[in-house]
Amino acid sequence: MIYSTKELIRNGETEYTIRIKLASSKLHKLGRGYYSDDPYELTSEAYYCKKYPDAVITGYSAFCFHDLTDGVPDYYCLATPRNSLPISDPFVQQSYQSLDTINLGVEIRDNGAGPFRVYDLERTLIELFRLKTKYPSDLYYEVLGSLRSRKDDIDWAKVYDYAGAFRKEKHLFQKIKEAMA
């Protein structure tokens, strides 16, 4: 599980007991102000979503999460609101979304390390088509093929509603329908 310093102190720990647990390896420091009882949590979606609470897992990371690709990215793709500060972490690729659309299609999941925010399958489909030029063509076609094989799992009413929140909504939804046929 991932904890912030504030959470540990709220649960009865002190700066001293935190240092003792760090020295005895009962607690591991992930970054400034973040700790875990598992030393491998540094490479976890939950860590980045705890560190950046407004962020949402998107793009290549969401493709992996939904098992749409066999590849594993070397970084986490996080969407943040447009008014967010830049994230200066080499393991994060940040994209900015408008305040109107950032929370559209967000699911809260838990992988055992803690909760994290990720786009659902329908919003991931929208992101694939919206940002098609940002992905290598082999990744695009691999994800598209995976989505085609799972088209019975997709809630098309959600896709239509999500597409309506973006510019050129009818064109976007039409492209998705044609490609998924």
C-alpha positions as CSV (number, residue, x, y, z in Angstrom):
1,M,0.0,0.0,0.0
2,I,1.2,3.5,-0.7
3,Y,1.0,6.2,2.0
4,S,1.8,9.9,2.1
5,T,3.5,11.4,5.1
6,K,0.3,13.1,6.1
7,E,-1.6,9.8,6.1
8,L,1.1,8.1,8.2
9,I,1.0,10.9,10.7
10,R,-2.8,10.8,10.8
11,N,-2.6,7.1,11.5
12,G,-0.4,7.7,14.6
13,E,3.1,7.6,13.2
14,T,5.7,10.3,13.9
15,E,8.7,11.5,11.9
16,Y,10.8,9.4,14.3
17,T,8.8,6.2,13.8
18,I,8.8,6.7,10.1
19,R,12.6,6.9,10.1
20,I,12.8,3.8,12.3
21,K,10.6,1.9,9.9
22,L,12.7,3.1,6.9
23,A,15.9,1.9,8.6
24,S,14.4,-1.5,9.4
25,S,12.9,-1.9,5.8
26,K,9.4,-2.1,7.1
27,L,8.7,1.0,5.1
28,H,10.3,2.1,1.8
29,K,10.6,5.6,0.5
30,L,9.2,6.0,-3.0
31,G,9.7,9.7,-3.4
32,R,9.6,12.9,-1.3
33,G,6.6,12.4,1.1
34,Y,5.5,9.0,-0.3
35,Y,6.2,5.6,1.3
36,S,5.1,2.0,0.8
37,D,5.4,-1.3,2.6
38,D,6.3,-2.8,-0.8
39,P,9.7,-1.7,-2.3
40,Y,8.4,-2.3,-5.9
41,E,5.5,0.2,-5.7
42,L,7.6,2.9,-7.3
43,T,6.6,1.6,-10.7
44,S,2.9,1.6,-9.9
45,E,-0.1,3.4,-11.3
46,A,-1.3,4.0,-7.7
47,Y,1.9,5.8,-6.8
48,Y,1.6,8.3,-9.7
49,C,-2.1,8.8,-9.1
50,K,-1.5,9.4,-5.4
51,K,1.3,11.8,-6.2
52,Y,-0.8,13.6,-8.8
53,P,-4.4,13.2,-7.6
54,D,-6.0,15.0,-10.6
55,A,-4.1,12.8,-13.1
56,V,-5.8,10.0,-15.2
57,I,-4.0,7.0,-16.7
58,T,-4.4,7.4,-20.5
59,G,-2.8,6.5,-23.8
60,Y,-0.3,3.7,-24.1
61,S,-0.6,3.0,-20.3
62,A,-4.4,2.6,-20.6
63,F,-4.0,0.4,-23.6
64,C,-1.8,-1.9,-21.5
65,F,-4.2,-1.7,-18.5
66,H,-7.1,-2.9,-20.7
67,D,-5.0,-5.6,-22.3
68,L,-5.2,-4.0,-25.8
69,T,-1.5,-4.4,-26.5
70,D,1.3,-6.7,-25.6
71,G,3.8,-3.9,-25.3
72,V,4.7,-2.3,-22.0
73,P,5.6,1.4,-22.1
74,D,8.8,2.7,-20.4
75,Y,6.7,5.5,-18.9
76,Y,3.2,6.3,-17.6
77,C,0.9,8.3,-19.7
78,L,-1.0,10.8,-17.5
79,A,-3.7,13.2,-18.6
80,T,-3.9,16.3,-16.3
81,P,-6.1,19.4,-16.4
82,R,-4.8,22.2,-18.6
83,N,-4.2,24.4,-15.5
84,S,-1.8,21.8,-13.9
85,L,1.8,22.4,-13.4
86,P,4.2,20.4,-15.6
87,I,5.3,17.0,-14.2
88,S,9.1,16.7,-14.2
89,D,9.4,13.0,-13.9
90,P,11.3,10.9,-16.5
91,F,8.8,8.0,-16.0
92,V,5.8,10.2,-16.9
93,Q,4.5,11.4,-20.2
94,Q,2.0,14.2,-19.5
95,S,-0.8,15.4,-21.7
96,Y,-3.2,18.2,-20.9
97,Q,-7.0,17.9,-21.2
98,S,-9.6,20.6,-20.9
99,L,-11.5,20.8,-17.6
100,D,-14.7,19.8,-19.5
101,T,-13.4,16.5,-20.7
102,I,-10.7,15.3,-18.3
103,N,-13.1,13.4,-16.0
104,L,-15.2,12.0,-18.8
105,G,-15.0,8.1,-18.6
106,V,-12.8,7.9,-15.5
107,E,-12.9,4.6,-13.6
108,I,-11.3,4.2,-10.2
109,R,-9.5,0.9,-9.9
110,D,-7.3,-0.7,-7.3
111,N,-4.4,-3.0,-8.0
112,G,-3.6,-3.7,-4.3
113,A,-1.3,-0.8,-3.9
114,G,-4.1,1.7,-3.8
115,P,-6.7,3.3,-6.0
116,F,-5.9,4.9,-9.3
117,R,-7.8,6.7,-12.0
118,V,-7.9,5.3,-15.5
119,Y,-10.1,5.9,-18.6
120,D,-12.7,3.2,-19.2
121,L,-12.6,1.1,-22.4
122,E,-15.0,3.5,-24.3
123,R,-12.9,6.6,-23.5
124,T,-9.7,4.7,-24.4
125,L,-11.3,4.0,-27.8
126,I,-12.0,7.8,-28.2
127,E,-8.5,8.6,-27.2
128,L,-7.1,6.2,-29.7
129,F,-8.9,8.0,-32.5
130,R,-8.5,11.5,-31.2
131,L,-4.7,11.1,-30.9
132,K,-4.1,8.7,-33.7
133,T,-1.1,10.7,-35.1
134,K,0.7,10.5,-31.7
135,Y,1.0,6.7,-31.8
136,P,3.3,4.6,-33.9
137,S,1.2,2.9,-36.7
138,D,2.0,-0.6,-35.4
139,L,0.7,0.3,-31.9
140,Y,-2.4,1.9,-33.4
141,Y,-3.3,-1.1,-35.5
142,E,-2.6,-3.6,-32.7
143,V,-4.9,-1.7,-30.3
144,L,-7.5,-1.3,-33.0
145,G,-7.4,-5.0,-33.7
146,S,-7.8,-5.8,-30.0
147,L,-10.7,-3.3,-29.8
148,R,-12.4,-4.9,-32.8
149,S,-12.2,-8.3,-31.2
150,R,-13.8,-6.9,-28.0
151,K,-16.5,-4.7,-29.7
152,D,-19.2,-6.7,-28.0
153,D,-17.8,-5.4,-24.6
154,I,-18.0,-1.7,-25.8
155,D,-21.0,0.4,-24.7
156,W,-21.7,2.3,-27.9
157,A,-24.1,4.7,-26.1
158,K,-21.1,5.8,-24.0
159,V,-18.9,6.2,-27.0
160,Y,-21.5,8.4,-28.6
161,D,-21.9,10.5,-25.5
162,Y,-18.1,10.8,-25.0
163,A,-17.6,11.8,-28.6
164,G,-20.2,14.5,-28.2
165,A,-17.9,16.3,-25.7
166,F,-15.2,16.9,-28.3
167,R,-14.9,19.1,-31.3
168,K,-16.0,17.6,-34.6
169,E,-18.1,15.1,-32.6
170,K,-20.0,13.6,-35.6
171,H,-16.8,13.2,-37.6
172,L,-15.1,11.5,-34.7
173,F,-17.9,9.1,-34.0
174,Q,-18.3,8.3,-37.8
175,K,-14.5,7.5,-38.0
176,I,-14.9,5.1,-35.0
177,K,-17.9,3.4,-36.5
178,E,-16.2,2.9,-39.9
179,A,-13.0,1.5,-38.3
180,M,-14.8,-0.8,-35.9
181,A,-17.0,-2.4,-38.6
